[in-house]
Amino acid sequence: MLPKFNLAAAVLALALFATAQQQGWNVFDDVAKPGDARGSSSRTSHK
């Protein structure tokens, strides 16, 4: 039962991550642009 749950959880996590990327959320935005002087998070500045 546990391996099936792990597989289902992994598929769900990938689906949520893909949906967030499609909507314009970028989790790694602050890491990718450390010199951004605006200081706005990716949640406040939607594309």
SULVENKA-V818926 format. One line per field, one symbol per residue. psi: psi as a letter, one per 40 degrees, with the letter a starting at -180 (. if undefined). burial: b if it has 9 or more other C-alpha atoms within 8 Angstrom, else e. Layout:
# SULVENKA-V818926
psi: ???
burial: ???
This chain:
# SULVENKA-V818926
psi: ddddddddddddddddddddddeehhdeddddgeehedehieddgi.
burial: eeeeeeeeeeeeeeeeeeebbeeebeeeebeeeeeeeeeeebeeeee
